[in-house]
C-alpha cells in the first residue's frame, strides 16, 4: 500500500536517486559503523546505508512506517519520538569499542529540526559526526558568521560544540511531496576539546542577548549581567549579532553561578 505523507509529522520523502547517492557519498558509511538514522521514512536513504554498514538502527515515529521497516532483516527499529530517545544510552549499547563513537544521520522533519539539534547537543561527546538534511535557511543560520543577518542563538550554541559545513544543496523537486522550501545537507563534527562552559548558562545568556536583536545589548544582556553580579568588562554597545561565539563562551565562564 502506498504511504500517504502526513503533515503532522512534517513528512517529505526523498526520491531523487542522484541526490541520495550524493548524500551517501558525503556520509561515507563504513562496514561496522555504529550508525543511527532519524526519520528513515520510506527507506530511500536507509537502504543504501544498510547495504554498506551491514546493520543500522533507525528511529521512526510513524507507526505504519515503523511496521514496514521491521520487515527489513538488517534494521533495528526504535518506534519513538526522537526527542524522547536517550542517545547516551543508545551509544553505550551500540558502540562496540571506546575508540569509536556513534554516527547520526537523517532527513529531519522541518517542524522540529531545531529541537532535535538541541536534544543531540547534550550527547555530542559521544558522537563522531552528524549528517542531516534540513531546511536550507536553518543550515544558513547554523553556519552563519557574526555580523550577518543569519547569525543567531542557533549559530552560537552549535558553533560552540561543532565544526559545521553545508555540503549539499537539495531542491524541492527531490522530494515527494515537494516542500515549499529549499533543503540542504549539513555535516556536524563535534570538537574533541570544546571550551568547558555550563550549557544552560550559555543558553540563557544567548537567549537574552538575541531576545531583542535589533536593540543594543545594554538594553537586554547588560541588565541581565548586572542582575547576576557580573563584575568584568563586556561591550554592551553592540547588537547580539556582532558578538563572536568566543566572547559568548568567555562570558558564560565569567558570570558567577
N, C-alpha and C positions, 0 to 999 in steps of 0.2 A: 504494500500500500504506500502511495506517495505521502510523504510527511509535509504537512502544511506549516509554514513558518509561523511562529507565534509571536505577536507583537509584544506581549507582556514579558517575554524573555529576550527581547531585542534580537531576534534570530534573523541573520542574513547568512546564507550558506555559500561558501567559496566554491566556485565551479570552473574557474579558468585554469586549465591544465598547465599552461605556461607559467602562470603566477605561482601555482602550487609547487612546481619544480624549482622555481627561483627561491621560494621560502625555504624549502628543504635544503637547498644548497647553502643558504645563509645559516641555517641551524647546524648543518654538518653533523648529523647523528652518527654515533659510532656504536658497534655492537657492544651490548653490556652497559651502556649509559643508563643511569637511573633517571628516567625522564617522566614528567607528568604533563599531560595536556589538559588544559582548561577549556571546556566547551567544545568537544570534538564534533558535535552536530551530526552531519551525515557522513563523517569519517573521510572527507576529501583529503585532509592533511594527515589524518590518523593512519591510513593505510600505507602510504609511502614511508612514514616514520617507523611503523612497526616492522615493515619489511627489512629495514636497516638495523633496527635495535634488537629484534627478537621478542622483546616484551615491552609493554607500555601500560602505564597507569593513566586512566582518564577520569576526569571529574565532569559529570553531566547532571544538570538539574532536571531536565525534561524527562519525565517518567517513560514516555514512549521511546524516545531516543536511547535512553539507558538500557531499555529492554532489548532493542535492536543490537546495541553494542555488546551485550553479554553473550550474544551468539557467536562472537568472534573469539576463537580459542586463545589468542595471544594477548588479550586485553584484560586488565583488572579494572572494573568499573566501580567508581565511587559515586553513588547517586546522592548528590548533596548540593546545596548552595555553597559555592566556593568560599564565601565569606565565613562559613562555619567550619571549614576544613582547617585542622591543626597541621600546618606544614612542618613544624618541628618534629611532631610525632611521625609524619609521613617520611621525612628524611631519615629519621632513626630506623625506620623499618625497611626502607628501600635502598639506602646507600650501604654498599657492602663493606667498604673499607674507609678508614679515616682519611686517606689521601684523595678520596673522591667526594663529590658533592652532587646535590640534586640539580637537574636541569628542568626548567619550566618553560612551556610554550603554550600558545593558544590564540584563538581569534576571540578577543574579549568582547562581551556584549557592550555596546556603546553606552547603554543607560547606567551601567555600574562599573565602568572601566576604572575610574579614579578610586572608588572604594577598594577595588581589588588590588590596585597598585599599593595603596596604603596598608592593606592587610598583609601583603607579602613583605613589606618593609621590615617588619619585626623578625623575619626569618632570613634576611639577606645573608647573614653569616653562614648559613647552611646551604647556600645556593651557588652553583658555579656560574650560571648565566640564565637569562630570561629572554625569550624572543616572543614578542606579542604583536598581533595585528590590532590596530586601534584606529579610531577616527584621526585623520591626519592633523587636525587642529589640536588635538590632545598631545600628540607627539611633538608638534611645534612648541607647545608650552613646556613639555618635559625637557627639551634640549635647548631652550632659549637662553640667550646671554643677557646679562644685566643691561639696563638702559634700552630695552626693546619692549614693545607692547605685549609680547607673548610671555615675558618673564613674570613669574607668578609664584604663589605659595607652592604649587606643584613642582616648579623648577627647582626651588631651593631644597625642598625636602628630599627629592630624588637625587639631585646632584651631590648632596652630602654623602650619599651611600653608594651611588653607581656611576660608572663611566657609561655613557649612552650615545648611540648612533642611530640616526634614521637611515635604514639600509635599503628600503624598497618602497616605491610608490605603488599603490593598488587602486585602480579606477573603479567606479561603481559597477560598471558592467561585468566585473569579475565575480559578482555575487548573484545569487537567486534567492529572494527578490533583490534587485539593486537598491542599495541605500541611497539617500539623498545627499550623501556627503562623500568626499574622497577619503580613502584609507591609506595607511602606511604600515610598515613593519619596523619596529624598534628593537635594537639589541641592547640589553642592560647587563653589564658585568659588575658585580659588587666589588668595591675596593677591598683589598686584603687587609688594610690597616686604616680605616676611616677615622677622622677625628672623634674622640670619645666625648659625646655630649648626651645629655638626657633628652631622649626623643620627644617626650611630652613637653618639656620646657622649650625646646627648639620649635616645636609645632605651635605652641602658644604664642611665642614671640613673632613668628612669621605670620600667623593668622591675624594678630593685632596689627602688624605692620601693613598688611595688604587689605585690611578691612575697609579702608578708605584710600585707595591707591592714588587718587588724584590730589590728595592733600599732603602737605609736608608732614614728616614723621613726628614733628614736635606736637602735633595735634592728637596723635594716636599712640605710637610707641614711646614717645618722650614721656607722656603722662604715665604710661604703664611702668616704665623704668623707674620713675620717681616713686611710685606706689610700692615697688618691690625692692627698694633700698639700694639701687644701683649707684655706686659711687665713682665709677670710671668715666671715661670720656667716649662719647659716641656722637657723631654729627647727625643731628635730627633736622638739619636744614636741607634735607634731601627727601625725595619720594621713595617709597618702598622698592620700586623697580630699579633704583640707582645703586642699591647696596649689594655688593658681591656676596656670593654664598659664604666665602671665608669669613666675612665680617659678621654675618648672622651666626655662624658657628662660634666665633670668638665671644660674641655677646651671650649666647646660651651658656657658655662655660663660665662667664664672669658674673652673671646675675646670681645673687645669693639664693640658696634653695628655700 
